[in-house]
Amino acid sequence: MDTTFETTRVEFDDSTGVGRITLDRPDALNALNARLREDIVGSLRALDELNDDGIDMRVVVIEGAQGHFCAGADITEFEADAPTADVDRTHYRFIRDYPVPVVAKIRGYCLGGGLETAMSCDFRFASAEATLGLPEVDLGILPGAGGVQFISRLANPSVAMEIAMTGEHISADRAAEVGIVNHVYPEAELDDAVGEFAETIAAKPPLSIQAIKQSANYATEAGLEAGIEYDRTLIEPLFGTDDHEEGVRAFSEDDYEPEFHGR
């Protein structure tokens, strides 16, 4: 499936179960305007429509067109009297709540709302040449879609304040050092690395992958004991699946290659 929205492109490889969304406002460095926010949600919904049985679409990769992930909010749409509390958070929440893992493939600028979009994803893979940051302080505001909250959880509150209070750009290596980015690759290796990772995850038992995502998300909202109890509710149904039997057989038989079908 290949589908084009006004500001995004959507692809789906049914042989691997990997969907791809490209943010496509290159003249604006893929800055987030109202149309792009809506098209991100529309693109994710279009992929999910292929997922009637819950397992055909297994991983989504989000990237930006022509060398940049997203330079942040389109400030040409800012209104001087618009309260920051009214910032549109729909696409960020939609990514966070998406049923399958979402991978951000980061090149070039990944700033402000672009970084918040990437941190809404489950994984972040960056080119060594990428630049990240939260420059909102220089506009007299704060990151309005959870930027400080995300970094406080991924790194720590002190790092979050440093990045948000200075508004300075940081390198991909620095972002990986503090835990904002999972991995950094030379520019020429990024596509292959992300593709290999996405296909690796897509080949795993899909119900297990979805349960692991739910568990990880719950971990940021609850204490340890509550999280462990929640994991028990997730694992019990998995013991009765065909995929569990496939995994056990593959573990026991050296030459057996499992195939996971989400049932």
PyMOL commands that set and color helices and strands:
alter all, ss='L'
color gray80, all
select helices_A, chain A and resi 26-28+34-48+75-77+84-86+90-96+113-120+135-139+147-154+157-166+172-178+187-202+206-219+224-238+242-252
alter helices_A, ss='H'
color red, helices_A
select strands_A, chain A and resi 2-4+8-13+18-23+59-64+102-106+109-111+123-127+131-133+170-171+183-185
alter strands_A, ss='S'
color yellow, strands_A
deselect
rebuild
show_as cartoon
